[in-house]
Amino acid sequence: MHIRWLNPGRVLALGFASVILLGTILLLLPISANPGVTIRPVDALFTSTSAVCVTGLIAIDTADHFSVFGRTVVAFLIQIGGLGITSIGVAIILLARKKVGLKERVLVREALNLHTLQGIVRLVKSIMLVTLCFEFVGMILSYAVFSQDYSPLPALGISAFHSVAAFNNSGFDILGGYRNLIPYRDNVLLNLTTCGLIIFGGLGFYVIREILHKRSWRNLSMNTKIVLTMTVSLLVIGTVLLKLTDDVTWLGAFFQSTSARTAGFSTYSIGEFTAAGQFVLIILMFIGASPGSTGGGIKTTTAFTIIKSIFAFSTNRDCTAFRRKIHHESILKAFTVTILAAVVVCFITLVICIIEPQLTFMQVLFEVVSGFGTVGLSTGITPHLADMSKILLCLTMFIGRVGPLTMASIWVYKAPSNLSYAEERVTIG
């Protein structure tokens, strides 16, 4: 096969697509369904895509339709999707005590949006260790809550599933009845445990590793400082705005502000939120988590770079942050990613609005942004969508997880050229 066809973007996209297909096949097996339940292929595909893309949108309720085996498959798909195909692959190579080659290192760098190949193997080891530690602690804390309502074994299963879903920023639940976490909206321990898992899962593995090693704000890289600043800012702003726009508690506002950052759990019925509240959630979902994390969206660093570059251009200054100048290539990439994301969201929203004329524009836009941001929050319309709309949402989730820029490079990728053209100005504005 020609090397030009095998650029990293295509390998990553093919890897995710292969796992989605495998997951779909497994979920269609009779052993995956509850007794007397038939799983339609489109619903199995939707569930598998949502799990691998760590979204959480559901066409059918996970607990009501899938057996213990089926739920286990969903949990593994979430874990694979959250850690990334390449990280899992490298971990398997390490367990087999084989050498990790240059090709595998390049794929991990591409998947985690890194700028260097240095320390890739150590980073993958750290990713696995950090993931296991956070999920284990999350499972123990969640068990303290679920054990009050369920017998020990089911409570342990629910706790393990919830911890995996929360840390990987996937809003799946196995409580049944499309309830999500609404019955636990006033449980402080579960709310804070879930928020903690979501926040750390959304920071990015490289950021977590840097925090653990450097332990000083002054020694952190500009990228990590941007991630932490944007994370705190979005959490605070989102909490305040949701409290002002909707009749929710401060705990509920904080939880939904956190969850909208690509997790998708809900302690309130999102369909009952005001238009202003839903719009706040849409903005948070579109921005999403941070690069190299288990979350989606255009990413916190992208939003920060756009804001700073607009301010810098308007004031005729250099685009700087934390006494460092942001590279012009990063600025260009930030605007490109955002525009591509907006185009995908607008196009899919338009098509679904045509297919589903009975739905309001806000309902469709919310669902599409939730899918693109790999969030999983829903106004409740997903199970009632036509099959074609579900397939379009699958495509949206896939693009959101792989990344719009990576998807674009799949079709137009060309080897670098030394050819340079003369510059000429274009009238703008």
N, C-alpha and C positions, 0 to 999 in steps of 0.2 A: 504494500500500500504506500502511496506517495507520502513523503514526510510532510508536505504542505497541508494535506488533509488532516493531519494529526496535531493541530495546534492545541494548546492546553484548554482553551475554551470549549472546543468540540469534544475533547475527552471528558471534561467535567459534565457537560450537558448529556452526553451519551451515558455516563455513569449514573446520573440521577434518573434518567429515563429508564434505564435497565432495572434499577431497584424498584421504581414505581410499577413497572410491568410485572416483576416478580411478586411484589406485594399484592397486586391485583389478582394474580393467579391464586396465591395462597388464601386470600380472603374469599375467593369463590368456591373453595373446597367445602364440602358438606360439613366437615369437622369445625369449620370456622363460624358457622351460624348456630344460633340457638334453636332448640327443637321447634319445628313447625314454622320456621322463618326461612324465606327465600331471599337471597341477596342478588339484586339485579347487577349485571356487569357494569353499567354506568355508575351505580352507587359504590361498587367495589373499587372502580377506578378513581372515583372522587375521593373516597376514604384513603386509599393508598397515596394518592397525590398530596392530599392534605397532610398526611402523616409524614411523608418523606420531605415535603417542603416546610415542615414544622409550622403548619398554619393553624388547624383546629376547626376550620369550617366543616360542618357535617351535613350530608344529605340524608343520612339515617342515624338514629341515636346509637352510639357505640355499645352501650350496656344492653339496650333492649334487643339489638339485632345480632351482636357477635357473642360467641361463646368465650370461655376462658382462653382457649387456643387462639381464637380470632383477636381477642384483646391483647394477648401476648405478642401476636404478629404486629399489631398496631404499635405497641410499645417499642418493639425492636426497630420498626420503620422510623419512628420518631427519633430514637437514639442514633440511628445511622444518618438520618437527615440532619440532625443537630450537629453532630461531630463532623460530618462531611465524609463523602465517599473516599477522598484521598487520605484523610487522617486515619480512617478505619483500615484502609489498605496498607498504609505504612506500619500501623500497629500490628497487623497480622504478619507482615514481613519481619518485624522485630521479634515477635513471639516465636517465629520459626527460626530465629537466630541467623537470619540471612542479612546481607548487606543491602542498605537502601541506596539505590542508584540515583543518578542525576535526574533522570526522567521523573521519578517519584518525587524528588525534592522540588522540582519545577512546578509540578502539579499542586503540591501542598502550598507553595508560595502563591500560586495563582488563586487557589481556593480561599486562602486566608488573607488575601490582599496585602502580602508582605512585599518589602522592597529588596530583600536580600535572601540568599540561600544559606547564609551562615546560621548555624544553630537550629536548623529545621528539625532534625531528629530529636534533639533535646526538647524542643517546643512540643512536638507530638507526644512525647512521654509525659510532659507536664500537663497537656490537655487531657490525657486519659486519667491521670492521677487527680487533677482538680475536679473533673467531672464526677468521678466515683465518690470523692469526698463530699462534694456538695449534695449529690443525690442521696447519699447514705444519711447525712444529717437531716436533709429534707424529709426523707422517709420516716425517720424516727420521730421528728416533730409532728409530722402529719398523722402518724399512727396514734399519737396521744389524743388527737381530736377524733379521728374516725373510729377508734376502738370504743368510743362512748356510744356509738350508734350501730356498730356492726360487730359480729363475733370475730374472734382473733384472726383467723385465717383470711376471711374476706377483707377485714380491715387492713391487714398487711398487704394484700394484693392491691387494694385501692390506694394505699399510701405510697407503695412503690411506683405505681402507674402515675399518680399525681406528681410525685417528685421528678420523675423522668420528663413528664410533659411540661412542668413548670420551668425547670432549669433549661430545657431545650426550647423554651418560648413557644410551646405548642399548646393551644387551649383545649385539648381533648379532656373529657372527663368520662368516668364510667359509673356515674351515680344513677343514670337512667332518667327517662321522661323529659329529656332536653332541659334539665334544670340547671346544669352547670354548677356553680357554687352558690347559687341564690339561697339555699337553706342555711348556709354558713356565713351570711353577710355580716353578722354581728360577732362572729368568733374571731377575737383579736389574734390568737395564736396562729390559726390557719391563714388568716389574711396576711399577717406579717411574714410568716414562713414562705408563703407563695410569692409575695412581693420580693422578698430577699432572693429567692431562687431566680425569679425573672430578671431582677436588676443585675445580678452577677453573671447570669447567662448572657445578658445583652451587652455587657461591657466589652466582651471580646477576650479570648484566651491570652493574647499577647499583652493586653493591658493588665489583666489579673496577674500574670507572671511578672510584669515589670513592677507593679505595686508591691508584690511580695518580696522582690529582690532589692529594690532601691529604697522603699519605705520613707522617702522624703520628697516633698513636693518639688523642691528645687532641683532634685536630680532626675525627675521624670522627663520624658521626651515631650515635645510639643504635641504630638499626636495623642498621648495619654492624657495630657492636661486638657486638651480640647474635648476628648471623650467624657472625662469626669465633669467638666464644666457644663457641657450640654446636657448630660444625664441629669444632674441636679437641677438645672434650670428648667428643663422640660417637665420633670416630676413636680416641681413647685408650681410652675405656671399652670400646668394641666390640672393639678389638684384644686387650685384657687378658682380657675375658670369653671370647672365642673361643679364645684360647690355653689358658685354664683348662678349658674344656668339651670341647675336641676335640684330637685328636692331629695338630696342624698346626704348622708352623714359625712363628716370629715374623713372617717375611715374608708367609707365607700368611695368618696371622691379620689382619695389617694390610691386606693386599689385599682380603680378604673383608669386613672392616669398612668399607673405603672403597667397595667395589663395592655393598654392601647399601644404600648411600645413593643408590639409584635407578639404578645403572649396570647391574648384572646380569651382569658377567663373572665367571667362576669358574675358579680354578686347582685346585680340589678338587671331588669329586663331592658335591654338596649332599645327595643322598639318603642318603649314608653318614654324615652328621653326626649327633651325638646329638640327642635331643629338646631338651635344654637349649641346644645350639648353634643349632638351627633356631629356637628361641624367641627367642634373642638377635637373630638375623637378621630375624625377623618384626618385632620392636620397631624395629630400625634402618630397615627398609623402610617401616614405617608412618609414621615421622617424616619420612624422606626428605631432600630437599635444601632449598634456600632460595628465597624468593619471587623471581620474575623470572629464574629460572635455567632450565636445560634439564632439570631433574629434577622429580620428582613428590613424592607423600606429603603429609602435612598441613603440612609445612614446619617448619624449625628454629625460626623466630620464633614459630610457633603453640605448639610444645611449650614453649618458654622462657616465653612469656606465661602459659600455663596453670600451670606450676610456680610462677612468681613470684606469681601471683594467689592460688593456693591457700595459699601460705605467708603472704601479706599478710593474707588473710581470717582465717586461723587465729590470727594474732598481733595482729589488729585494727590493722593499719598500712596506709598507702598502698602501692599496688603500684608499686614504683620499680625502676629499673635504671640504673646508671651515672649517678647523681645526676639522673635525669629521671623524671618520673611517667608511667607508661603510661596512655594514654587509655582511658577506660571502654569506648568503642566497640570498641577493639582487643581488649579482654578478652572482650567479648561475642562478637565475631566469631571469636576463637580457640576458644572453647567450642562455638560453633555448627558450625564447620568440623569439629572433632574428632568431635562427636556424629553429624553427617551421614555422615562417613567411616566411623565404627564401624557405623552402621546399614547402609550399603551393603555393607561387608565381611561383616557377620553374615548379611544376607539372601542374598547371592550364595553364601556358604559353605553355608548351609542347603539351598538349592535344588540345588547341585551334589552335596552329600552324598546327597540323595534320588535324583538321577539316576545317581550313581556309587557304589552301596553297597559295591563291592569296595575302595574307597579308604579310608584312615584319615582321621580328622578332621584330624590334623596336616598330612597331605599336601595336603588340599583347602584348609585355611586358609592354608598357606604359599603355594600357587599364587594364591589370590585376593588376598592382601595384596601379593604380588609384582606382580600385574596392576594393582591399585589404585595402588600406589606407583610405577607405571611403572618397575619395577626390571628384571625379566627373569630373576632367579634362579629355578631350578626344581629340584624333587626328581626330575625325569625323567618325570613323568606326562603332561605336556601333549600329546605326540604321540598318546597312547593314549586321550584323552578322546573322549566322544561329541560329535557335531556340535553338539547343543544346549548342552553345557557349554562348547564353544569359543566359541559365539556369546555366551554369558553372560560369558565372560572378555573378549571384545571390548568388550562394554558396560562392563565394569568398568574396562578400560584407558581407554576414552573418557571416562568420568566422572572417573577419576583425572587425566587430562591436562587436561581442560577445567576441572576443579575442582568439588567437590560443591556449594559455595555458588553458583557460577555456574550449574550445572545446575538447582538449585532455583529460581533467579531466572528461568529460562527459562519456567517454568510459572506462577509466582505473582507475576511482576513487576507492580507497580502504581506509578503516578506518586505522588510524595510528597503527603501530605495535611496540611492545617493543623488538622484535627480532632484534639482531644486529650481523653482520658477521665480521669476521676478515678481516683487510685491507691488500691489496697487490698492489704494484705499477705496472703501465702499462707504457711501453715505448712510449713516445709521441714525435713527431717531427723527 
